[in-house]
Amino acid sequence: MSMPRSPLQQFRPALLGAVLSVSVFTLIACRQEAPAAEQPAVVAPASGTAPAAETPSADAAPAFLSSLSEGMAYADLRRAVTSAGWQPLRDLSCWENVGGEAAVCDALPEVESCSGDGACLMRFADPGTGRRLQVTTYGPYERWNVPGEESALAVRSWDLQAAPATAAAACPFGDFDAFLQRFAADDGVREAYTAPVVEVGELYVDAQGNDAARTVYVAAGAYRDFDITYRDGAYRHVDADGATGAGALPVKVESPSADTRLVRFDYGMSEGNSYRFERRAGCWVMTGDPEPPSP
């Protein structure tokens, strides 16, 4: 995306080893809706409802839960969870919540907050269903990646949580080009047709102090980096402050497969401007912002 963008790029700790403290910070952002005249009528396809309504039953617990135990090494829990396809759920407020250099936010992207006495809260998400796993730990995170009895970071508790509920709605068009215009123009459509968790490419500083890239997941309600709107018959860029550019924005749509679209645009000198959409249960859904931005 264009720079500057979100807290993913604004908070960049230099080295590991932080003094941890707790605070609370809430991200709230809004985008201006396009005039109603630019929003075509919603047409319901044969599938009838948005895929967000298809939440698995609460008793369909993931198999890895049976391997978890209080006091186990966090490295062992993390390995079991990620081996099952669950991914770190990035909290964009981590650096504010922790305070200081907040190096733990780079070391463990699933961290939401940590206290000064070594208690941390982590979250993972199932990309397919949006379900969450909340984990609490205790101990020095600097030695988190030590398995078994030698581990310094131990599991205190865990809690499996359902994906946030969203209202079912008729799909806005089966044709992707028409859908993308509506998705870019209407905040409500964007909210309804964004996956529960969005795959995001982020830059971070590794343990050696080098810039590196990785994939994390961000809850749909916290994701703020869709930088395109559709107004006056053209796509336009939206900057980090929510201001809409006056000129038309060239947007390119690629089709890696019949059920996948990759939307790209160039803006200034920025790189990493792409979004992935997938067709799920007959509806197009934005599932990823997969390319990290320019350093």
RAMOVEN-V435640 format. One line per field, one symbol per residue. ss: DSSP state (H for helix, E for strand, L for the rest). phi: phi as a letter, one per 40 degrees, with the letter a starting at -180 (. if undefined). Layout:
ss: ???
phi: ???
This chain:
ss: LLLLLLHHHHLLLLLLLLLLLLLLLLLLLLLLLLLHHHLLLLLLLLLLLLHHHLLLLLLLLLHHHHHLLLLLEHHHHHHHHHHLLEEEEELLLHHHHHLLLLLHHHHLLLEEEELLLLEEEEEEEELLLLLEEEEEEELLHHHLLLLHHHLLLEEEEEEEELLLLLLLLLLLLLLHHHHHHHHHHLHHHHHHLEEEEEEEEEEEELLLLLEEEEEEEEEHHHLLLLLEEEELLEEEEELLLLLELLLLLLEEEEEEELLEEEEEELLLLLLLLEEEEEEELLEEEEEEELLLLLL
phi: .cbcbbdcbcbbdcbchbccabababcbaabcccdcccbcccbccccgbcccccccccccccccdcccacgcccdccdccccccgcbdbccccdccccggcfcccccbccccaacccgcbbbbbbcdcbgcbbcbbbahccdbccbcgccccbbccaaacbccdcbccacccgcccdccccccccbdcccccbbddbbcbcbcabcccgbcababbbbddcbcbbccbbbafgacbcbcccgccccccbcbbbbbcacbbbbbbabagccbgcabbbbcbfgbcbcbabcbcccc
